[in-house]
Amino acid sequence: MHCDATCPIGIFDSGVGGLTVARAVMDRLPNERIVYFGDTARVPYGVKSPDTVARYAAQITRFLLAKNVKLLVVACNTMAAVALPAIASMSPVPVIEVISAGAKSALAVSKSRRIGIIATPSTVASRAYEKALELYGGPDVHAVSKACPLFVPLVEEGWLDHPATRMVAEEYLRPMLAEDLDTLILGCTHYPLLAPLLAQVVGPQVRLQDSATAMATRAAAVLAELNLARNDGPPRHIFHVTDMPLRFREIGERFLGRPMEDVRLEKM
Ligand code: DGL
């Protein structure tokens, strides 16, 4: 396998949510071609066992490597939390993922070092964010996490500013607010779309931090280091999904903030 600057970046997720990361990468690296994989037939991953998620992640990694990608971007927090060793062990190209990016950017903005994490049940159970915060921030970081499984379906329904979503958010976040946090990590691909509503629920003293921009910055740095940045545009992006390509396109354009021209169905 030989990669040069013209090869695409592979971005993958359990479904549509990783498009929040794809969007940040497109904004930061407008000349790069993206091959996106969303496992829409098997989403959600956030309530599945680590073994199952690791098996699915290995299949997707194989698929993207066969597309000759020069960089793998694990946009899905759940896969990054429970399947990173499996992905990294298969990949001859660099792998970057959302959890260390999110933890580092939270540490960069938190003054009190009292940091909350909201994520899927699998990500929370893995304690991956707590471990990353301790690794990069030391043992005095106070981390509190909360699984918010209802947020993913609410976002997919488009209920970004709906009274039901607000009620759910208040229910999930009320106990965390008592912890006197100054930063809240949005540890799931879907949550950045809820940022305006969550900001109202947590109030101005808590800063919301998502990983998408940090991932795009990291992708740019890795490509520059390896001399693999593509300089001529415009790029053509391809989106592979395992089910319901029309629904993916409809919801996905909301996540991506631009039209998706090439959506393909892949049987796995
Ligand atoms: N992509 C997943 C994540 O970031 C959310 C959706 C799912 O549960 O598959 O954790």
Residues whose N, C-alpha, C, O or C-beta is under 5 A from the ligand:
A	BS01	DGL	S14 G17 V43 P44 Y45 G46 V47 A75 C76 N77 T78 T120 V152 G187 C188 T189
